[in-house]
Amino acid sequence: MKASRLAASGALAGATVLALSAPAFAHVTVQPEGTAAKGGYAVIDFKVPNERDDASTTRLEVTFPTDHPLASALPEPMAGWKIQVTKSKLAKPVEMHGEKINEAVSKITWTAEDKGVEPGYFQKFPVSVGALPEDTDELVFKALQTYSDNEVVRWIEVRQDGQEEPENPAPVLTLSAASGDGHGTATAEDASDRTTTTAADSTGDTGDGTDTTARVLGVVGIAVGALGVAYGVLAGRRRTDA
């Protein structure tokens, strides 16, 4: 009886770890390559996982913040994707490198020309942005993810202070403090000249600590569950032999 309870507990522990780790892969997120310092330039990646078993992600539409417009937003060319950049007039012009900018990118849309992001994979969509605002700690980008079966997932919910994360949270870019010279870690030229990367290998992302932790926890959970079941079977055989 004691061995059976131990085996059941081990299996339950493994299932619980897997259940807890699954949401870490679920959301569309945005992360800088390096840091995104206030007042500087950065390359940011919109990371899009495929959550469906029977459909591919064929379209991503990202809306840029209007409360803190970005004067420059240059998407990186990607094989197999058509990219459309939409610009809008600014209600209040912003100054950039001594020049007044009257319009900014309001939306970028990626449309798959091939298979898109297939089940079991994710894709990064890089954009060079700047100059980043100096009067906020974060930027919110609302995103629409469309699947090949025409399902649309709206990642547009903004988390409120003191509340739990919403079901479909919008991607949020956290800005770091400005460096001593008032610029970020990358200039506009550095950001736009980076090497094109289009691989969508679900095991190749080392820049997301949350995903790595989730994978480790998942493996540990499986191992714990398997050991518990094996111990229960072995204990049962010993009682039968006795």
Residue, then its C-alpha position, 0 to 999 in steps of 0.5 A: m500500500k505504501a509503495s503504491r501511494l509513493a508511485a501515485s505521488g511520483a506520477l502526480a508530481g511529474a504531471t503537475v510539473l508539466a502542467l505548470s511548465a506548459p504556459a511558459f511556451a504559450h504567449v506571443t512575447v517581445q524581447p530585446e537582443g541584448t538590452a533596450a535602453k531608454g533613449g537608444y536603439a535596439v533590435i527586438d524579437f517578437k517570439v511567436p509559438n504555434e499553440r495548435d496541433d493541426a494548423s500553422t501560424t500564417r500571419l502576425e500583425v503587431t500594433f506599435p504604441t501610439d502613446h510613445p511612438l517610435a520614429s524608426a522601426l525597420p523589420e528584418p527581411m525573412a525568407g518565406w514571409k511578406i512584410q508590410v509596414t504601415k505608417s501613420k501621422l503623429a498627433k505631435p511631431v517628435e525630434m530625432h537627430g535634430e529633425k522633426i518626424n511627423e509620422a511613425v510606424s503604427k503597424i507591421t504585418w508578416t504574412a507567410e508565403d509558404k508554410g508559416v510557423e508549423p505545429g511544434y515550432f516557434q518563429k522570431f520576427p526581428v525589428s530594429v527600433g529607436a529612438l526608445p522613449e526616456d519617459t516610460d519603463e515599458l512599451v506595449f505592443k498588441a498582436l494578432q496571431t492568425y492560423s491557417d484555419n482562419e482562427v485569430v488569437r488576439w494578444i491585446e490584453v494589458r495587465q493591470d497593477g495588482q492583478e493576475e496576468p490576463e488570458n491573452p496578454a499583449p507583448v510588453l518590452t521592458l526598457s532598461a536605464a539609459s547608459g552614461d552617454g544617453h544612448g542604447t547599446a546599439t546605434a540605428e546602423d548597428a541594429s539594421d546591419r545585423t545578420t539575417t536569422t530566419a531559423a525556427d528551431s524550437t530548441g535553438d533559443t537560448g535567450d529566454g530563461t523562462d523557456t529554459t526553466a520550463r524545459v528543465l522542470g518538464v524533464v524533471g517531472i517526467a523523470v520523477g513520475a517514471l521513477g515513482v511508477a517503476y518503484g510501484v511496479l517493483a514493490g508489487r512484484r516483491r509482494t507477489d513473490a513473497 
